Amino acid sequence: MTTPPRLTFLVDVDNTLLDNDAAKVELDRRLRGLLGEQETERFWRLYEEVRQEAGVVSYPLTLARFHEETGLDEPAARDDAAQRELRFALADLTVAFPYADFLYPGVFEALAHLRSLGRVVILSDGDPAYQPSKIARAGLDAAVDGFVLVYPHKEEHLREATASFPADRYVLIEDKPDNIAKVRANLNAPFTGVLVRQGKYAAAVGAGSWASAEFTLERISEIIGLDREALLSPAHPVAAPSASWRHASSGST
């Protein structure tokens, strides 16, 4: 008896399962209400500095630098009731942000469909200290049986991912064209790329189907229209990606 091919789905998070662009807009609104315009601008400046230095978004490190620049970590600030409350409120806002409110419609149905076809693993770029907590608070870890991998740059850790979750074919579901191209180039296994046209990075490739992925979806909920046969035997070969979108889609969200 022939064993059916095993599929493993590697699913991104930011702008694939949850609307990270909208979440950041809302976080900015709440920060301005808490800190005011000037200190919020300082916060985002430090956020970008950390992202450039670390290669990923790190809210914990951004908070630490904000404390240092503003003196919130000084003994005098710790003894001041107003500064103490501000420090607590800022941490609660960023570290406990309600990402579950920003899940795309149909996410859990989409993940349940994928689980009916094979093993589903969240493979996310991000700060290994913050991103797993973000995924858990969004309720996504339970939807994939707790199979969550977070690396600063996922394409550099494919050996660990494939060793932990072996398959006859891997399906990467992503909003970032650059990540699809990188994983395809570095994954030594049969591969299917699915571009989900959500968020600012996917918009960089222009309208219509992206020739460098086997499938292009307008929203994550459309994944329920793909079956095992289609994913195992894509109907058309992919083209080499153009360079026009690379700068726009590189880096962390």
LOMAR-782662 format. One record per residue (C-alpha): residue in three letters; x, y, z. Coordinates in Angstrom, 1 decimal, decimal comma, padded with zeros to 4 digits, always signed. Last residue first. Example, Ala and Ser with C-alpha at 12.3 -4.5 7.8 and 13.67 -1.06 7.14 Angstrom:
lumnu residuo: SER&east: +013,7&north: -001,1&up: +007,1
lumnu residuo: ALA&east: +012,3&north: -004,5&up: +007,8
***
This chain:
lumnu residuo: THR&east: +007,0&north: +044,2&up: +009,5
lumnu residuo: SER&east: +010,5&north: +042,9&up: +009,1
lumnu residuo: GLY&east: +012,9&north: +043,5&up: +006,2
lumnu residuo: SER&east: +012,5&north: +043,2&up: +002,5
lumnu residuo: SER&east: +009,2&north: +043,8&up: +000,6
lumnu residuo: ALA&east: +009,8&north: +047,3&up: -000,8
lumnu residuo: HIS&east: +013,5&north: +046,7&up: -001,8
lumnu residuo: ARG&east: +012,7&north: +043,5&up: -003,6
lumnu residuo: TRP&east: +009,6&north: +044,6&up: -005,6
lumnu residuo: SER&east: +011,4&north: +045,7&up: -008,8
lumnu residuo: ALA&east: +014,0&north: +042,9&up: -008,8
lumnu residuo: SER&east: +011,8&north: +040,5&up: -010,9
lumnu residuo: PRO&east: +011,1&north: +037,1&up: -009,6
lumnu residuo: ALA&east: +012,1&north: +034,1&up: -011,7
lumnu residuo: ALA&east: +008,9&north: +032,6&up: -013,2
lumnu residuo: VAL&east: +006,9&north: +029,8&up: -011,7
lumnu residuo: PRO&east: +005,8&north: +026,6&up: -013,5
lumnu residuo: HIS&east: +002,1&north: +026,0&up: -014,0
lumnu residuo: ALA&east: -000,5&north: +023,6&up: -012,8
lumnu residuo: PRO&east: +000,8&north: +023,0&up: -009,3
lumnu residuo: SER&east: +000,9&north: +019,2&up: -008,5
lumnu residuo: LEU&east: +001,0&north: +018,7&up: -004,7
lumnu residuo: LEU&east: -000,9&north: +021,9&up: -003,9
lumnu residuo: ALA&east: -003,6&north: +021,3&up: -006,6
lumnu residuo: GLU&east: -004,1&north: +017,6&up: -005,6
lumnu residuo: ARG&east: -004,2&north: +018,4&up: -001,9
lumnu residuo: ASP&east: -007,0&north: +021,0&up: -002,3
lumnu residuo: LEU&east: -007,1&north: +024,8&up: -002,6
lumnu residuo: GLY&east: -010,4&north: +026,6&up: -002,2
lumnu residuo: ILE&east: -010,1&north: +026,7&up: +001,6
lumnu residuo: ILE&east: -007,1&north: +029,0&up: +001,0
lumnu residuo: GLU&east: -009,5&north: +031,8&up: +000,0
lumnu residuo: SER&east: -009,8&north: +032,9&up: +003,6
lumnu residuo: ILE&east: -006,2&north: +034,2&up: +003,5
lumnu residuo: ARG&east: -007,2&north: +037,0&up: +001,1
lumnu residuo: GLU&east: -006,5&north: +038,0&up: -002,5
lumnu residuo: LEU&east: -004,8&north: +034,7&up: -003,2
lumnu residuo: THR&east: -001,9&north: +034,1&up: -005,5
lumnu residuo: PHE&east: -000,8&north: +030,5&up: -006,3
lumnu residuo: GLU&east: +002,3&north: +028,9&up: -007,8
lumnu residuo: ALA&east: +004,4&north: +031,9&up: -006,8
lumnu residuo: SER&east: +006,9&north: +033,7&up: -009,0
lumnu residuo: ALA&east: +004,3&north: +034,8&up: -011,6
lumnu residuo: TRP&east: +002,3&north: +036,9&up: -009,1
lumnu residuo: SER&east: -001,4&north: +036,7&up: -010,0
lumnu residuo: GLY&east: -003,0&north: +040,0&up: -010,7
lumnu residuo: ALA&east: -002,2&north: +043,5&up: -009,5
lumnu residuo: GLY&east: +001,2&north: +044,8&up: -008,6
lumnu residuo: VAL&east: +004,2&north: +043,2&up: -006,8
lumnu residuo: ALA&east: +004,5&north: +045,9&up: -004,1
lumnu residuo: ALA&east: +001,0&north: +045,2&up: -002,8
lumnu residuo: ALA&east: +002,2&north: +042,1&up: -001,2
lumnu residuo: TYR&east: +004,6&north: +044,1&up: +001,0
lumnu residuo: LYS&east: +001,9&north: +046,7&up: +002,1
lumnu residuo: GLY&east: -000,6&north: +044,2&up: +003,5
lumnu residuo: GLN&east: -002,7&north: +041,3&up: +002,1
lumnu residuo: ARG&east: -002,2&north: +039,6&up: -001,3
lumnu residuo: VAL&east: -001,5&north: +036,2&up: +000,0
lumnu residuo: LEU&east: +001,3&north: +034,6&up: -002,0
lumnu residuo: VAL&east: +001,3&north: +030,8&up: -002,0
lumnu residuo: GLY&east: +004,6&north: +029,1&up: -002,8
lumnu residuo: THR&east: +004,8&north: +025,4&up: -003,4
lumnu residuo: PHE&east: +008,0&north: +023,5&up: -002,7
lumnu residuo: PRO&east: +009,7&north: +020,1&up: -003,3
lumnu residuo: ALA&east: +012,8&north: +020,0&up: -001,1
lumnu residuo: ASN&east: +016,2&north: +021,6&up: -000,6
lumnu residuo: LEU&east: +014,8&north: +024,9&up: +000,7
lumnu residuo: ASN&east: +017,2&north: +027,8&up: +000,2
lumnu residuo: ALA&east: +016,1&north: +029,3&up: -003,1
lumnu residuo: ARG&east: +012,4&north: +028,7&up: -002,6
lumnu residuo: VAL&east: +012,7&north: +030,1&up: +001,0
lumnu residuo: LYS&east: +014,3&north: +033,3&up: -000,4
lumnu residuo: ALA&east: +011,7&north: +033,8&up: -003,2
lumnu residuo: ILE&east: +008,8&north: +033,3&up: -000,9
lumnu residuo: ASN&east: +010,4&north: +035,6&up: +001,7
lumnu residuo: ASP&east: +010,8&north: +038,4&up: -000,9
lumnu residuo: PRO&east: +007,2&north: +038,1&up: -002,0
lumnu residuo: LYS&east: +006,0&north: +038,9&up: +001,5
lumnu residuo: ASP&east: +002,4&north: +038,0&up: +002,2
lumnu residuo: GLU&east: +003,2&north: +034,3&up: +002,9
lumnu residuo: ILE&east: +001,9&north: +030,8&up: +002,8
lumnu residuo: LEU&east: +004,8&north: +028,4&up: +002,2
lumnu residuo: VAL&east: +003,8&north: +024,9&up: +001,1
lumnu residuo: TYR&east: +006,3&north: +022,1&up: +001,7
lumnu residuo: ARG&east: +006,3&north: +018,8&up: -000,2
lumnu residuo: ASP&east: +007,3&north: +015,3&up: +000,8
lumnu residuo: ALA&east: +007,4&north: +016,4&up: +004,4
lumnu residuo: PRO&east: +009,6&north: +016,4&up: +007,5
lumnu residuo: PHE&east: +008,6&north: +018,8&up: +010,4
lumnu residuo: SER&east: +011,5&north: +019,0&up: +012,8
lumnu residuo: ALA&east: +014,2&north: +018,4&up: +010,2
lumnu residuo: THR&east: +012,5&north: +020,7&up: +007,8
lumnu residuo: ALA&east: +012,3&north: +023,6&up: +010,3
lumnu residuo: GLU&east: +015,9&north: +023,1&up: +011,6
lumnu residuo: ARG&east: +017,3&north: +023,0&up: +008,0
lumnu residuo: LEU&east: +015,1&north: +026,0&up: +007,1
lumnu residuo: HIS&east: +016,7&north: +028,2&up: +009,6
lumnu residuo: GLU&east: +018,3&north: +031,0&up: +007,5
lumnu residuo: GLU&east: +015,2&north: +031,5&up: +005,4
lumnu residuo: LYS&east: +013,3&north: +032,3&up: +008,6
lumnu residuo: HIS&east: +015,2&north: +035,4&up: +009,4
lumnu residuo: PRO&east: +014,9&north: +036,6&up: +013,0
lumnu residuo: TYR&east: +013,5&north: +033,2&up: +013,9
lumnu residuo: VAL&east: +010,1&north: +032,0&up: +015,2
lumnu residuo: LEU&east: +008,8&north: +028,5&up: +015,0
lumnu residuo: VAL&east: +005,3&north: +027,6&up: +016,2
lumnu residuo: PHE&east: +003,7&north: +024,1&up: +016,3
lumnu residuo: GLY&east: +001,3&north: +024,6&up: +019,2
lumnu residuo: ASP&east: -001,4&north: +022,4&up: +017,8
lumnu residuo: VAL&east: -001,8&north: +024,9&up: +014,8
lumnu residuo: ALA&east: -005,0&north: +026,6&up: +016,0
lumnu residuo: ALA&east: -003,7&north: +026,6&up: +019,6
lumnu residuo: ASP&east: -000,7&north: +028,7&up: +018,6
lumnu residuo: LEU&east: -003,0&north: +031,2&up: +016,8
lumnu residuo: GLY&east: -004,9&north: +032,6&up: +019,7
lumnu residuo: ALA&east: -003,8&north: +036,1&up: +019,1
lumnu residuo: ARG&east: -002,2&north: +036,2&up: +022,5
lumnu residuo: ALA&east: -000,2&north: +033,1&up: +021,5
lumnu residuo: ILE&east: +001,1&north: +034,7&up: +018,3
lumnu residuo: LYS&east: +002,1&north: +037,9&up: +020,1
lumnu residuo: SER&east: +003,8&north: +035,8&up: +022,9
lumnu residuo: PRO&east: +005,8&north: +033,9&up: +020,2
lumnu residuo: GLN&east: +006,7&north: +037,2&up: +018,5
lumnu residuo: TYR&east: +008,2&north: +038,9&up: +021,6
lumnu residuo: ALA&east: +011,2&north: +037,0&up: +022,8
lumnu residuo: PRO&east: +012,1&north: +035,3&up: +019,4
lumnu residuo: ASP&east: +011,9&north: +038,8&up: +017,8
lumnu residuo: GLY&east: +010,4&north: +038,2&up: +014,4
lumnu residuo: ASP&east: +010,1&north: +036,1&up: +011,2
lumnu residuo: SER&east: +007,4&north: +033,5&up: +011,5
lumnu residuo: LEU&east: +007,0&north: +029,9&up: +010,6
lumnu residuo: ILE&east: +003,6&north: +028,8&up: +011,9
lumnu residuo: VAL&east: +003,4&north: +025,0&up: +011,3
lumnu residuo: VAL&east: +000,5&north: +023,1&up: +009,8
lumnu residuo: ARG&east: +000,8&north: +019,3&up: +009,2
lumnu residuo: GLY&east: -001,4&north: +018,0&up: +006,4
lumnu residuo: LEU&east: -004,6&north: +018,3&up: +004,4
lumnu residuo: SER&east: -007,2&north: +018,5&up: +007,2
lumnu residuo: ARG&east: -004,9&north: +020,8&up: +009,1
lumnu residuo: LEU&east: -004,9&north: +023,2&up: +006,1
lumnu residuo: HIS&east: -008,7&north: +023,4&up: +006,3
lumnu residuo: ALA&east: -008,6&north: +024,1&up: +010,0
lumnu residuo: LEU&east: -006,1&north: +026,9&up: +009,3
lumnu residuo: ALA&east: -008,4&north: +028,5&up: +006,8
lumnu residuo: GLU&east: -011,4&north: +028,2&up: +009,1
lumnu residuo: PHE&east: -009,4&north: +029,8&up: +011,9
lumnu residuo: VAL&east: -008,4&north: +032,7&up: +009,7
lumnu residuo: GLY&east: -011,8&north: +033,3&up: +008,1
lumnu residuo: PRO&east: -011,8&north: +037,1&up: +008,7
lumnu residuo: TYR&east: -008,3&north: +038,4&up: +009,3
lumnu residuo: LEU&east: -007,1&north: +038,6&up: +012,8
lumnu residuo: PHE&east: -006,8&north: +042,1&up: +014,2
lumnu residuo: ASP&east: -008,7&north: +041,8&up: +017,5
lumnu residuo: ALA&east: -006,6&north: +038,8&up: +018,4
lumnu residuo: TYR&east: -003,6&north: +041,2&up: +018,4
lumnu residuo: PRO&east: -004,8&north: +042,8&up: +021,7
lumnu residuo: PHE&east: -001,6&north: +044,6&up: +022,8
lumnu residuo: ALA&east: -000,2&north: +043,1&up: +026,0
lumnu residuo: VAL&east: +003,5&north: +043,9&up: +025,4
lumnu residuo: THR&east: +002,8&north: +047,3&up: +023,8
lumnu residuo: LEU&east: +000,0&north: +048,8&up: +025,9
lumnu residuo: ASP&east: +000,9&north: +047,0&up: +029,1
lumnu residuo: ALA&east: +004,4&north: +048,3&up: +028,9
lumnu residuo: LEU&east: +003,3&north: +051,8&up: +028,3
lumnu residuo: ALA&east: +000,8&north: +051,7&up: +031,1
lumnu residuo: PHE&east: +003,3&north: +050,4&up: +033,6
lumnu residuo: ARG&east: +005,9&north: +053,1&up: +032,8
lumnu residuo: LEU&east: +003,2&north: +055,8&up: +032,8
lumnu residuo: GLU&east: +001,9&north: +054,6&up: +036,2
lumnu residuo: ARG&east: +005,4&north: +054,8&up: +037,7
lumnu residuo: GLN&east: +006,0&north: +058,2&up: +036,1
lumnu residuo: ALA&east: +002,8&north: +059,5&up: +037,7
lumnu residuo: ALA&east: +003,6&north: +058,0&up: +041,1
lumnu residuo: ASP&east: +007,2&north: +059,3&up: +041,2
lumnu residuo: ASP&east: +009,5&north: +056,9&up: +043,1
lumnu residuo: ARG&east: +010,4&north: +055,0&up: +039,9
lumnu residuo: ALA&east: +011,1&north: +058,2&up: +038,1
lumnu residuo: ALA&east: +013,6&north: +059,3&up: +040,8
lumnu residuo: PRO&east: +015,3&north: +055,9&up: +040,6
lumnu residuo: GLU&east: +015,9&north: +056,3&up: +036,8
lumnu residuo: ASP&east: +014,2&north: +053,8&up: +034,5
lumnu residuo: LEU&east: +011,8&north: +056,3&up: +033,1
lumnu residuo: GLY&east: +014,7&north: +058,7&up: +032,3
lumnu residuo: THR&east: +013,3&north: +059,6&up: +028,9
lumnu residuo: GLU&east: +016,2&north: +058,2&up: +026,8
lumnu residuo: GLU&east: +016,8&north: +055,1&up: +029,0
lumnu residuo: HIS&east: +013,1&north: +054,2&up: +029,3
lumnu residuo: PHE&east: +012,7&north: +054,6&up: +025,5
lumnu residuo: ARG&east: +015,7&north: +052,4&up: +025,0
lumnu residuo: ALA&east: +014,2&north: +049,6&up: +027,2
lumnu residuo: LEU&east: +010,8&north: +050,0&up: +025,5
lumnu residuo: THR&east: +012,4&north: +049,6&up: +022,0
lumnu residuo: LEU&east: +014,2&north: +046,5&up: +023,3
lumnu residuo: PRO&east: +011,0&north: +044,9&up: +024,5
lumnu residuo: TYR&east: +009,2&north: +046,0&up: +021,3
lumnu residuo: SER&east: +011,6&north: +044,3&up: +019,1
lumnu residuo: VAL&east: +011,0&north: +044,4&up: +015,3
lumnu residuo: VAL&east: +013,6&north: +042,5&up: +013,4
lumnu residuo: GLY&east: +017,0&north: +043,1&up: +011,7
lumnu residuo: ALA&east: +018,6&north: +043,9&up: +015,0
lumnu residuo: GLU&east: +020,2&north: +047,2&up: +014,1
lumnu residuo: GLN&east: +017,7&north: +048,4&up: +011,6
lumnu residuo: ARG&east: +014,7&north: +047,3&up: +013,7
lumnu residuo: VAL&east: +016,2&north: +048,8&up: +016,8
lumnu residuo: GLU&east: +016,6&north: +052,2&up: +015,1
lumnu residuo: GLU&east: +013,1&north: +051,9&up: +013,7
lumnu residuo: TYR&east: +011,6&north: +051,4&up: +017,1
lumnu residuo: LEU&east: +013,7&north: +054,1&up: +018,6
lumnu residuo: ARG&east: +012,3&north: +056,6&up: +016,1
lumnu residuo: TRP&east: +008,8&north: +055,2&up: +016,7
lumnu residuo: PHE&east: +009,1&north: +055,9&up: +020,5
lumnu residuo: ARG&east: +010,5&north: +059,4&up: +019,9
lumnu residuo: GLU&east: +007,6&north: +060,2&up: +017,7
lumnu residuo: THR&east: +005,3&north: +059,0&up: +020,4
lumnu residuo: GLU&east: +007,1&north: +061,2&up: +022,9
lumnu residuo: GLN&east: +006,4&north: +064,3&up: +020,7
lumnu residuo: GLU&east: +002,8&north: +063,5&up: +019,9
lumnu residuo: GLY&east: +001,5&north: +062,7&up: +023,4
lumnu residuo: LEU&east: +002,5&north: +059,8&up: +025,5
lumnu residuo: LEU&east: -000,8&north: +058,0&up: +026,4
lumnu residuo: GLY&east: -003,2&north: +059,2&up: +023,7
lumnu residuo: ARG&east: -000,4&north: +059,2&up: +021,1
lumnu residuo: LEU&east: +000,5&north: +055,7&up: +022,1
lumnu residuo: ARG&east: -003,1&north: +054,6&up: +021,6
lumnu residuo: ARG&east: -003,2&north: +056,0&up: +018,1
lumnu residuo: ASP&east: +000,1&north: +054,4&up: +017,2
lumnu residuo: LEU&east: -001,1&north: +051,1&up: +018,5
lumnu residuo: GLU&east: -004,1&north: +051,4&up: +016,3
lumnu residuo: VAL&east: -002,0&north: +052,1&up: +013,2
lumnu residuo: LYS&east: +000,3&north: +049,2&up: +014,1
lumnu residuo: ALA&east: -002,6&north: +046,8&up: +014,4
lumnu residuo: ALA&east: -003,9&north: +048,0&up: +011,0
lumnu residuo: ASP&east: -000,6&north: +047,1&up: +009,3
lumnu residuo: ASN&east: -000,4&north: +043,9&up: +011,3
lumnu residuo: ASP&east: -003,6&north: +042,6&up: +009,9
lumnu residuo: LEU&east: -003,4&north: +039,0&up: +011,2
lumnu residuo: LEU&east: -003,0&north: +035,7&up: +009,4
lumnu residuo: THR&east: -000,9&north: +036,8&up: +006,5
lumnu residuo: ASN&east: -000,2&north: +040,4&up: +007,3
lumnu residuo: ASP&east: +002,0&north: +039,3&up: +010,1
lumnu residuo: VAL&east: +001,7&north: +035,5&up: +010,7
lumnu residuo: ASP&east: +003,5&north: +033,3&up: +008,1
lumnu residuo: VAL&east: +002,4&north: +029,7&up: +007,5
lumnu residuo: LEU&east: +004,7&north: +026,8&up: +006,7
lumnu residuo: PHE&east: +002,3&north: +024,0&up: +005,6
lumnu residuo: THR&east: +003,6&north: +020,5&up: +005,6
lumnu residuo: LEU&east: +002,3&north: +018,0&up: +003,1
lumnu residuo: ARG&east: +002,9&north: +014,3&up: +003,3
lumnu residuo: PRO&east: +002,6&north: +012,2&up: +000,2
lumnu residuo: PRO&east: +000,1&north: +009,3&up: +000,5
lumnu residuo: THR&east: +001,6&north: +006,0&up: +001,7
lumnu residuo: THR&east: +001,4&north: +003,4&up: -001,0
lumnu residuo: MET&east: +000,0&north: +000,0&up: +000,0
***
